[in-house]
Amino acid sequence: MFMKNILPMIIGVTLLIVSLTSPVVLSIANIIGLFYPKMKLKRLSWTLTVILGLLVSYIYAGVALENVKDQPWNEQLINEQVHQILNSETRGIYIVIMLIGLVGFVILATRRMDNTPPLISVLSIASMYPAAVTCIIWCIHIIPLRGGHFVNTVPLMILPLNLIIMMCSLIREKIKEWNDAHDSMLASGDKDEKKLAWHEGILGKAQNWPLIALIAAVPLLGVVLGISILLGQRPDALIATWTETADWNLSQMTPPPNVQVDEHYLCTVAAGGHKNVVKPLRMGERHGHRVAVNRQLEIANAFELVLEWKTPRLHRVVRSFYDKYGFPIARCIRTKTACDIVYFIMKPLEWFFVTVLYLTLVHPENVIAVQYLPDYRKILEKSENIYCR
């Protein structure tokens, strides 16, 4: 029994330590490898960077960024939620760009320069350039500098920055390896004219590869974009992926204002469901925030107000009970569908509340209608003939 309880704890602590330490350790290793091309275990460091980087980023996004929703910019969200980072309609092209860059990286990393044609090396480097630029744009896009809701996306920048370091490290390593092979050939006294001509050409000079690859990256990117258009992608997908978003640094769209939903209260949560189900009537004010108000919420609040004024002791008992059991339930309601379900569950209570209001109030609809208006309590307190005598 003890082992059954302690084993999950050990696994959890181990995963936590790996998640916290691996980004730091691998980043340091990759930086060292950038300046020391012959560093041992460099390939292992690169492999772990990609695998653990993707895993840790996925875990962090799921746990710490629960307020980042995969919703387009024109969807209305609630409370502190923010919209999707990349436009879901066009982000596929950047997935392709990153995959092509990964293929180029693997090809270049696994081949020896003394038997690799220069054009293969140049094309491999060219495929990595768009991926590196994508990593830079990603970091600029998500860095938490924009006003509004703060989202700590800094950990999601660690993997892209490491990928850039790895690409620079690999290119530097292969250029040195090519030059060493060239110098070795000259030192060996190999006077084969064909070999020397091949090595001394424009592509044969490794120092030219980064510039030639930069030129080659443009048509390569054009081919990728052309194929994506033929497959149904938008022509402006490269730009729209970043600009047709909201809440981020490169976003150009203005989203509708978030609806403030007090997640402690079931009726308030229910008002955040699908509009054709919960039927919001207007915007109101609660605790200084704008909230969506539907009839069910108006009736529930009017009932509690009457209960508080007519039977304060009973109100305290009911409020204490609800605070103890209702809050935990309300906090678990995160989706519009869940809000819809709560709305229907609360229907019988709504009918009971409205019955009490019609038995108690002279003008029940007037009291219901003013709920969540600014200073509605003062308005009702000053009114006469509210209650039946």
C-alpha positions in Angstrom: 0.0 0.0 0.0 2.9 2.3 0.9 4.5 1.7 -2.5 1.2 2.4 -4.3 1.0 5.8 -2.7 4.6 6.8 -2.9 5.2 5.7 -6.6 2.9 8.4 -8.1 4.5 11.0 -5.9 8.0 10.0 -7.0 6.9 10.1 -10.7 5.3 13.5 -10.2 8.3 15.0 -8.4 10.6 13.6 -11.1 8.6 15.1 -13.9 8.5 18.4 -12.0 12.3 18.5 -11.6 12.8 17.6 -15.3 10.4 20.3 -16.4 12.1 22.9 -14.3 15.7 22.0 -14.9 15.9 20.6 -18.4 15.2 23.9 -20.2 18.1 25.6 -18.3 20.5 22.7 -18.6 19.9 22.1 -22.3 19.9 25.8 -23.1 23.4 26.2 -21.5 24.6 23.1 -23.4 23.3 24.4 -26.7 25.0 27.8 -26.1 28.3 26.1 -25.3 27.9 24.0 -28.4 27.5 27.1 -30.5 31.1 28.3 -29.6 32.7 24.9 -29.4 31.7 22.9 -32.5 33.5 19.7 -31.3 31.6 19.5 -28.0 30.8 16.0 -27.1 27.1 14.8 -26.8 26.0 17.8 -28.9 23.6 15.6 -31.0 22.1 14.2 -27.8 21.6 17.7 -26.5 19.8 18.7 -29.7 17.6 15.6 -29.7 16.6 16.1 -26.0 16.0 19.8 -26.7 13.4 19.0 -29.4 11.7 16.1 -27.6 11.6 17.6 -24.0 11.0 21.1 -25.4 7.8 20.0 -27.1 6.7 18.0 -24.1 7.4 20.7 -21.5 5.8 23.4 -23.7 2.7 21.3 -24.2 2.4 20.6 -20.4 3.0 24.3 -19.6 0.5 25.5 -22.1 -2.2 23.1 -20.8 -1.6 23.8 -17.1 -0.4 27.4 -16.8 -2.2 28.9 -19.9 -5.7 27.7 -19.3 -7.0 31.2 -20.1 -5.6 31.1 -23.6 -8.4 29.7 -25.7 -8.2 28.3 -29.2 -11.0 30.7 -30.3 -10.8 33.2 -33.3 -10.5 36.9 -32.6 -14.2 37.7 -33.2 -15.5 35.3 -30.5 -16.5 36.8 -27.2 -14.7 35.4 -24.3 -15.2 35.7 -20.5 -13.2 37.2 -17.7 -9.4 37.0 -18.2 -9.5 34.7 -21.2 -7.5 35.6 -24.4 -7.9 34.5 -28.0 -5.8 32.0 -29.9 -2.2 32.8 -30.5 -2.2 31.9 -34.2 -5.0 32.2 -36.7 -6.4 28.7 -36.9 -7.4 29.1 -40.6 -3.9 29.8 -41.8 -1.4 28.5 -39.3 -1.0 25.2 -41.2 1.6 26.8 -43.5 3.9 27.5 -40.6 3.7 23.9 -39.4 4.8 22.9 -42.9 7.7 25.5 -42.8 8.9 24.2 -39.4 8.7 20.6 -40.7 10.7 21.4 -43.8 13.3 23.2 -41.6 13.5 20.1 -39.4 14.1 17.9 -42.4 16.9 20.2 -43.7 18.4 20.2 -40.2 18.4 16.4 -39.9 19.9 16.0 -43.4 22.7 18.5 -42.7 23.4 17.1 -39.2 23.7 13.4 -40.3 25.9 13.8 -43.3 29.7 14.1 -43.5 31.0 17.1 -45.5 33.7 15.2 -47.3 31.1 13.3 -49.3 28.2 15.8 -49.4 27.6 17.8 -52.6 27.6 21.6 -51.7 24.2 22.1 -53.2 22.7 19.7 -50.7 24.2 21.7 -47.9 23.0 25.0 -49.3 19.4 23.7 -49.7 19.5 22.3 -46.2 20.5 25.6 -44.8 18.0 27.4 -47.0 15.2 25.3 -45.6 16.2 26.3 -42.0 16.1 30.0 -42.6 12.2 30.3 -42.9 12.0 28.1 -39.8 14.4 30.4 -37.9 12.5 33.5 -38.9 9.3 31.9 -37.8 10.8 31.2 -34.4 11.8 34.9 -34.1 8.4 36.1 -35.1 6.8 33.7 -32.7 8.8 35.1 -29.8 8.0 38.7 -30.8 4.3 37.8 -31.1 3.9 36.2 -27.7 6.3 38.2 -25.5 4.1 39.7 -22.7 4.5 43.4 -23.6 1.0 44.1 -24.9 -1.5 45.9 -22.6 -4.6 44.1 -21.3 -4.7 40.7 -19.8 -1.2 39.5 -18.8 -0.2 36.0 -19.9 3.1 34.6 -18.9 4.2 33.1 -22.2 8.0 33.5 -21.6 8.5 29.7 -21.1 7.0 29.1 -24.6 9.9 31.2 -26.0 12.6 28.8 -24.7 12.3 26.1 -27.4 12.2 28.5 -30.4 15.3 30.4 -29.1 17.1 27.1 -28.6 16.1 26.0 -32.2 17.7 29.2 -33.5 20.9 28.5 -31.5 20.9 24.9 -32.8 20.6 26.0 -36.4 23.4 28.5 -36.1 25.6 26.0 -34.3 25.0 23.4 -37.0 25.8 25.8 -39.9 29.0 26.9 -38.1 30.0 23.3 -37.5 29.5 22.2 -41.1 31.3 25.2 -42.5 34.3 24.4 -40.3 34.0 20.7 -41.2 34.0 21.5 -45.0 37.0 23.8 -44.6 38.9 21.2 -42.7 38.2 18.6 -45.4 39.3 21.1 -48.1 42.5 21.9 -46.2 43.2 18.2 -45.7 42.9 17.6 -49.4 45.3 20.4 -50.2 47.8 19.2 -47.6 47.7 15.6 -48.9 49.0 16.9 -52.3 45.9 15.9 -54.2 46.4 17.7 -57.5 43.3 16.3 -59.2 42.2 19.2 -61.2 38.5 18.2 -61.2 38.4 18.0 -57.5 40.2 21.3 -57.0 37.8 23.0 -59.5 34.8 21.5 -57.7 36.1 22.8 -54.3 37.1 26.2 -55.5 33.8 27.0 -57.2 31.2 29.4 -55.7 29.3 26.6 -54.0 32.7 25.0 -53.0 33.5 27.9 -50.7 31.7 27.2 -47.4 31.8 30.8 -46.4 29.4 31.5 -49.3 26.8 29.0 -48.1 24.8 31.2 -45.7 24.4 34.0 -48.3 23.6 31.6 -51.1 21.1 29.8 -48.8 19.5 33.1 -48.0 18.9 33.8 -51.7 17.7 30.2 -52.2 15.3 30.5 -49.3 13.1 33.0 -51.2 12.1 30.7 -54.1 11.9 27.8 -51.7 9.4 29.7 -49.6 7.6 30.7 -52.8 7.2 27.0 -53.8 5.8 26.2 -50.3 3.3 29.1 -50.5 2.3 28.2 -54.1 1.6 24.6 -53.1 -0.4 25.7 -50.1 -2.5 28.0 -52.3 -3.3 25.1 -54.6 -4.4 23.1 -51.6 -6.8 25.8 -50.6 -4.7 28.0 -48.3 -5.2 31.8 -48.5 -2.6 33.8 -50.5 -2.0 36.1 -47.5 -1.6 33.2 -45.1 2.0 34.1 -44.1 0.8 37.5 -42.8 -2.8 36.6 -41.7 -1.5 33.9 -39.3 -0.2 36.6 -37.1 -2.3 39.7 -37.8 -5.8 38.2 -37.8 -5.6 37.5 -34.1 -6.3 39.5 -31.0 -4.6 40.1 -27.7 -1.0 39.5 -29.0 1.8 41.8 -30.1 1.3 41.4 -33.9 -2.5 41.2 -33.7 -4.4 43.7 -35.8 -8.0 42.7 -34.9 -10.1 44.3 -32.2 -12.1 41.6 -30.4 -15.4 42.1 -28.7 -15.0 43.0 -25.0 -14.8 40.0 -22.6 -18.0 39.3 -20.6 -17.3 39.3 -16.9 -18.8 36.2 -15.3 -18.6 35.7 -11.6 -17.6 32.0 -11.5 -18.8 31.7 -7.9 -22.4 31.9 -8.8 -24.3 29.3 -10.8 -26.8 31.6 -12.4 -24.1 34.0 -13.5 -22.2 31.2 -15.0 -25.2 30.0 -16.8 -25.7 33.4 -18.4 -22.4 32.8 -20.2 -23.8 29.9 -22.3 -24.7 29.8 -25.9 -26.8 32.9 -26.8 -29.6 30.9 -28.5 -30.0 28.8 -25.3 -29.5 31.2 -22.3 -30.9 34.2 -24.2 -29.0 37.1 -22.8 -31.1 40.3 -22.6 -28.5 43.0 -22.0 -25.3 43.9 -20.3 -25.3 44.7 -16.5 -22.9 45.6 -13.8 -21.7 43.4 -11.0 -18.8 44.3 -8.6 -17.6 46.9 -11.0 -17.5 44.5 -14.1 -19.8 44.2 -17.1 -21.8 41.0 -17.1 -24.2 39.4 -19.5 -27.7 39.3 -17.9 -30.5 37.0 -18.9 -33.9 36.6 -17.3 -32.9 33.7 -15.1 -30.1 35.7 -13.6 -32.4 38.7 -13.0 -35.0 36.5 -11.3 -32.4 34.8 -9.1 -30.9 38.0 -8.0 -34.3 39.6 -7.3 -35.3 36.6 -5.2 -32.1 36.8 -3.1 -32.7 40.5 -2.6 -36.2 40.0 -1.4 -35.0 37.1 0.9 -32.3 39.4 2.3 -34.7 42.2 3.1 -37.7 40.2 4.3 -35.9 37.3 6.2 -32.3 38.3 6.9 -31.7 35.3 9.2 -32.9 32.8 6.6 -30.9 34.6 3.9 -27.7 34.2 6.0 -28.3 30.5 6.3 -29.1 30.0 2.6 -26.1 32.1 1.7 -23.8 30.2 4.0 -25.0 26.8 2.5 -24.5 28.0 -1.0 -21.1 29.5 -0.4 -20.0 26.1 1.0 -21.4 23.8 -1.7 -22.2 26.0 -4.7 -18.8 27.7 -5.2 -16.8 24.5 -5.9 -19.4 23.4 -8.4 -19.4 26.7 -10.2 -15.7 26.8 -10.5 -15.7 23.6 -12.5 -17.9 25.1 -15.2 -15.6 26.2 -18.0 -17.3 25.7 -21.3 -20.4 27.2 -23.0 -22.0 23.7 -23.1 -21.5 23.3 -19.4 -23.2 26.7 -18.9 -26.1 25.6 -21.0 -26.5 22.5 -18.8 -26.5 24.6 -15.6 -29.1 26.9 -17.2 -31.5 24.0 -17.7 -30.7 22.5 -14.2 -31.6 25.9 -12.7 -34.9 26.2 -14.5 -37.1 24.6 -11.7 -35.5 26.9 -9.2 -36.1 29.9 -11.5 -39.8 28.9 -11.6 -39.9 28.7 -7.8 -38.2 32.1 -7.4 -40.6 33.8 -9.8 -43.5 32.3 -8.0 -42.2 33.8 -4.7 -41.6 37.1 -6.3 -45.2 37.2 -7.7 -46.6 36.3 -4.3 -44.5 38.9 -2.5 -44.1 42.0 -4.7 -46.7 44.4 -6.0 -44.8 45.0 -9.2 -42.5 42.0 -9.6 -41.5 42.7 -13.2 -40.3 46.1 -12.3 -38.0 44.7 -9.6 -36.8 42.0 -11.9 -36.0 44.5 -14.7 -33.7 46.8 -12.7 -31.4 44.0 -11.5 -27.7 44.7 -12.2 -28.4 48.3 -13.2 -26.0 50.8 -11.5 -27.3 51.6 -8.0 -30.3 49.3 -8.4 -30.4 48.6 -4.7 -30.8 52.3 -3.9 -33.5 52.7 -6.5 -35.5 49.9 -5.0 -34.9 51.1 -1.4 -36.4 54.5 -2.3 -39.4 53.0 -4.1 -42.7 52.7 -2.3 -45.3 50.0 -2.4 -42.8 47.3 -3.4 -44.1 44.6 -1.2 -47.6 43.2 -0.8 -49.2 44.2 2.6 
